[in-house]
């Protein structure tokens, strides 16, 4: 198959990945276009040392970071702080312990091998408020250091940790409802 057609086959996945990261369709389109142009301009860089999809995601990660830097001055209005505090109050007792014991997650390693699990995880991540989603994805998927995230988003380390904590709480709640708490063959719809 022609290299150009192989690249085109991965466009949908790359676009979904970029949208998840950037939370902006126009920015995601730009990042994917730049990724595909970079791949087309230097196909010899691929060299089949990894899967094409892995190589393209590696390029896209850099394009997403560039997009964050380029658009850093745009303001994202996130008025969800009150509901985040409400979530903390619902999940934890006043003494800091869980209000309800977390569900048994069975064998998480086995779930990591499930394509359906990752679809649920992606859907849960997309449901996060924009700022929580961005911080979580920068830390866990783009693997940026805390210092880099703080610089990129203008956050204090304390605020970053609070944002990550809230994102993880929401993801846990979503996964417990839609994966761990449901029968694996009949998942609830998000």
C-alpha positions in Angstrom: 0.0 0.0 0.0 1.2 3.5 -0.8 2.6 5.5 2.2 0.2 8.3 1.6 -2.8 6.0 1.9 -1.4 4.4 5.0 -1.1 7.8 6.6 -4.7 8.7 5.5 -6.0 5.5 7.3 -4.7 6.8 10.6 -6.1 10.3 10.3 -9.4 9.5 12.1 -7.5 8.1 15.1 -5.1 11.0 15.2 -7.9 13.5 15.0 -9.7 11.8 17.9 -6.5 11.8 19.9 -5.8 15.5 19.2 -9.4 16.5 20.0 -9.1 14.7 23.3 -6.0 16.6 24.1 -6.8 20.0 22.8 -10.6 20.2 23.3 -10.8 22.4 20.2 -11.7 21.1 16.8 -9.9 23.7 14.8 -6.7 23.2 16.8 -7.0 19.4 16.5 -7.4 19.7 12.7 -4.3 21.9 12.5 -2.2 19.6 14.7 -3.2 16.5 12.7 -2.6 18.3 9.4 0.9 19.3 10.6 1.6 15.8 11.8 0.6 14.3 8.4 2.6 17.0 6.5 5.7 16.2 8.7 5.3 12.5 8.0 4.9 13.1 4.3 7.9 15.4 4.1 10.2 12.9 5.8 8.9 9.4 5.2 12.5 8.0 5.5 12.4 9.0 9.2 9.8 6.3 9.8 12.1 3.4 8.8 9.6 0.8 10.1 11.3 0.7 13.5 7.9 0.9 15.2 4.3 0.7 14.0 3.2 3.6 11.8 0.5 4.6 14.2 3.0 4.8 17.1 5.3 6.9 15.0 2.5 9.3 14.0 1.2 9.6 17.6 4.8 10.5 18.6 4.8 13.3 16.1 1.3 14.4 17.1 2.3 14.7 20.7 4.9 17.3 19.8 2.4 19.1 17.6 -0.1 19.1 20.4 2.5 20.7 22.7 3.3 23.2 20.1 -0.4 24.0 19.8 -0.6 24.5 23.6 2.3 26.9 23.5 0.9 28.7 20.4 -2.5 29.2 21.9 -1.5 29.7 25.5 -2.9 33.2 25.7 -6.4 32.1 24.8 -8.6 31.9 27.9 -10.6 28.8 28.6 -13.6 29.6 30.8 -14.1 26.8 33.2 -16.9 27.5 35.7 -16.9 24.0 37.1 -15.0 24.6 40.4 -18.2 24.6 42.5 -19.2 21.2 41.2 -15.7 19.9 41.8 -16.0 20.8 45.4 -19.4 19.1 45.5 -17.8 16.0 44.1 -15.2 16.0 46.8 -18.0 16.3 49.4 -19.9 13.4 47.9 -16.8 11.1 47.6 -15.2 11.9 51.0 -16.3 12.2 54.6 -15.2 15.1 56.7 -12.3 13.1 58.1 -10.9 12.6 54.5 -11.9 8.9 54.2 -14.0 7.6 51.3 -17.7 8.0 52.0 -18.2 4.6 50.2 -15.7 1.9 49.8 -14.4 1.9 46.2 -15.8 -1.0 44.0 -13.6 -4.1 43.5 -11.8 -3.5 40.2 -11.0 -7.2 39.8 -7.9 -7.6 37.6 -6.9 -4.2 36.2 -4.0 -5.7 34.2 -6.5 -7.9 32.2 -8.7 -4.8 31.6 -5.7 -2.9 30.2 -5.6 -5.5 27.4 -9.2 -4.8 26.5 -10.0 -2.5 23.5 -13.4 -1.9 25.0 -11.9 -0.7 28.3 -9.9 1.9 26.4 -13.0 3.1 24.6 -14.8 3.6 27.9 -11.7 5.3 29.4 -11.5 7.6 26.4 -15.2 8.4 26.7 -14.8 9.1 30.4 -11.8 11.4 29.7 -13.8 13.3 27.1 -16.5 14.0 29.8 -14.1 15.8 32.0 -14.4 19.5 32.2 -11.9 21.2 29.8 -9.3 22.2 32.3 -9.3 19.0 34.2 -9.1 17.0 31.0 -6.2 19.1 29.7 -4.2 18.8 32.9 -4.8 15.0 33.2 -3.9 14.3 29.5 -0.8 16.5 29.7 0.4 14.6 32.7 -0.6 11.1 32.0 -0.7 10.8 28.2 1.8 13.4 27.1 3.9 12.6 30.1 4.9 16.2 30.8 6.5 17.0 34.1 4.6 18.9 36.7 6.9 21.9 36.2 6.3 21.9 32.5 2.5 21.8 32.9 2.6 24.6 35.5 4.6 26.7 33.1 2.4 25.9 30.1 -0.9 26.6 31.9 0.2 29.2 34.4 -0.7 27.1 37.4 0.9 26.8 40.8 2.1 23.3 41.8 -0.7 23.1 44.5 -3.4 24.0 42.0 -2.0 21.5 39.5 -2.2 18.7 42.1 -5.8 19.7 43.0 -6.8 19.7 39.4 -5.2 16.2 38.9 -6.9 14.9 42.0 -10.3 16.1 40.8 -9.7 14.7 37.3 -8.7 11.3 38.8 -11.8 11.3 41.1 -14.1 11.9 38.2 -12.4 9.3 36.0 -12.6 6.8 38.9 -16.3 7.5 39.3 -17.0 7.2 35.6 -15.0 4.0 35.3 -16.8 2.5 38.3 -20.2 3.2 36.8 -19.4 2.3 33.2 -16.8 -0.5 33.5 -16.1 -1.9 36.9 -19.6 -1.6 38.2 -21.2 -2.9 35.1 -21.2 -6.4 33.6 -18.4 -6.4 31.0 -20.6 -7.8 28.3 -23.3 -5.1 28.7 -21.6 -1.8 29.5 -23.8 1.2 30.2 -23.6 4.0 27.7 -21.9 7.1 28.7 
